[in-house]
C-alpha cells in the first residue's frame, strides 16, 4: 500500500476500532469515532470522485494542501512580505493611509526602509529657501468657460459604483467628501440614494450602459439625463470611454444581484440581467464623441463635461484631439486612468497586461494637448495607485492638474486588502452587497476617517511643496522629480519625459518623439479605425 494512503487507512481503522470501544469500554470513544468516521468518509469520497486527481492520489491528505493554498495570500501578507513590497499595495502604503485616516502619528523613526540605490528609486528636490504655505486648500478650476465651472480639490475620490461597494461604504465616502470639501465620483453605476443622502459633491460617471440615463433598450435617454444632471449636488459629468482595471471590457450584472436599490439607481428592472457593452452606442467616431459631449453640457445647464479613458492605441487618442482641432469642440476635462487601476474585478490578463500605465499615459495625453495648443483649455485629472502626497506630487509634475484615488479611500474606510472584492465576502464591509457585512461598517466613524485622510494627505502635500520652495501644486514640473535609472545614473523627469513644444503638432515641426512621428499625421478626426499600414500588418504575419 502506498504511504500516501496512510492517513486514510488509519482513519478507517481508527473508526472501526473506536466504534467497538464505544460499545465495550466508554461512550467517550464516540468522539473519536465521529472524527475518524468523518475523515474515513472524506477519504472514500476522494477515491471515488474523478475531478481532482490529487485527491484521488492523496485521499484526506490533499485537503491539507487545499487549505494551506487557500490561506496563502493571507500568510504572505501578514508574515512573509516586507513592509515595502507592493502586492499590490505594501504594508507601508496601507499603514500611512490608516494612520492619516485615524488622525494618529504618521511619522517614521530611524530613516527610510527603501534602498535609495535601487533602480527606479525616485525623490523630489528640496530648496534652500523653503516657504510656508498658510492655506493648503488647493483648488483647480474645471470648465472655466462653462456657465457653471467647478473648483475641484487637488485630491478626490475616484469612480466606485454602488453595487461594487456597499451602501454604508458609499454613505461614508460621500459624507467624508462633504466634510472635506472634495468630490466623489459615482462610478458608472449612477447616482444611488446613498450618494444623495449625505449631500457631498458628485461627479456623475456615465458608462456604455448609460445607467441613470437609459431607455429600456439600453440607449441614451435625454429626459433621464436631464433629471439627474441638473441636480445641484452633481458638479460635473464624466463620460467613461474605458477604465484602467479592464479597458475594452464590458460586463453583465446577473439578475440575482439587481436589487431594488441598484435597479432604482441604474434605471433598470429588478431581477433582470443588466449588460454593460464594451463600447458606446451614442457615438462611433471622434467627432460624434465631441458632439455628444457638447450635447451633455447643454442638457446639464452648462456644467463641465469631460471623459475618462485608459490609453490604448495611440492613433485613437490622436483622432480625438484632431477632432477637437477640426471642429472647435472640446471637453472641459480629461481623466487619465492608468493601467494599474484595480477596484473593478477583471480577468487576470486585463489586470496585468492591458492598458498603458499611468505615467506613460499621462505624459502622452499632456504632451498631445500641449503640442495641439489645447492644454490651457482642458484640465487633466489622473488616477492609478495614488495613496500618498509624493504620489500626488509626482503625478502633478508629469502634467496632471489634480488626482483621484479609489483604493486609497477604500483603505481609509478600513479595507485590509483581503482581495475578496469580487466574491461579496469583503471582511471589512466595503466591497460587498451582503447587507449583514455592509451594516457592520460604521458610517459616522468611517466618514470622519475619509475626511481625515484627505486633509492629512493634502497637508503632507503642502509640506512637500513648501520644502521645495513652491507655493501651489500648479508650480510642480518634471524638473522637480528625480529617478535613479541605474546604480550610477540619475535623471530628472524633464530628461526622461521630454515635453513637446506648444503648438508643434499644428505647425508641423519636429516632435522628436517616435509615437507622434508614426501616428499623428495619419490619425483621422472622423474615425477610430487603424491607419492603413496597421491594417496591412494585421493581414499577414510576413512583416
Secondary structure, 3 states (H helix, E strand, C coil): CCHHHHHHHHHHHHHHHHHHHHHHCCCCHHHHHHHHHHHHHHHHHHHHCCCCHHHHHCCCHHHHHHHHHHCHHHHHHHHHCCCCCCCCCCHHHHHHHHHHHHCCCCCCCCCCCCCCCCCCCEEECCCCCCCCCCCCCCEEEECCCCCECEEEECEEECCCCECCECHHHHHHHHHHHHHHCCCEECCCCCCCHHHHHHCCCEEEEECCCCCCCECCCCCECHHHHHHHHCCCCEEEEEEECCCCCCCCCCEEECHHHCCHHHHHHHCCCCCCCEEECCCCCCCCCHHHHHHHHHHHHHHCCCEEEEEEECCCCHHHHHHHHHHHHHHCCCCCEEEEECCCCCCCCCCHHHHHHCCCCHHHHHHHHHHHHHHCCCHHHCEEEEECCCCCHHHHHHHHHCCCCEEEECHHHHHHHCCCCCCCCCCCCCCCCCCCCCHHHHHCCCHHHHHHHHHHHHHHHHHHHHHHHHHCCCCCHHHCCHHHEEEECCCCCEEEHHHHCCCCCCCHHHHCCCCCCHHHHHHCCCCECCECCCCHHHHHHHHCCCC
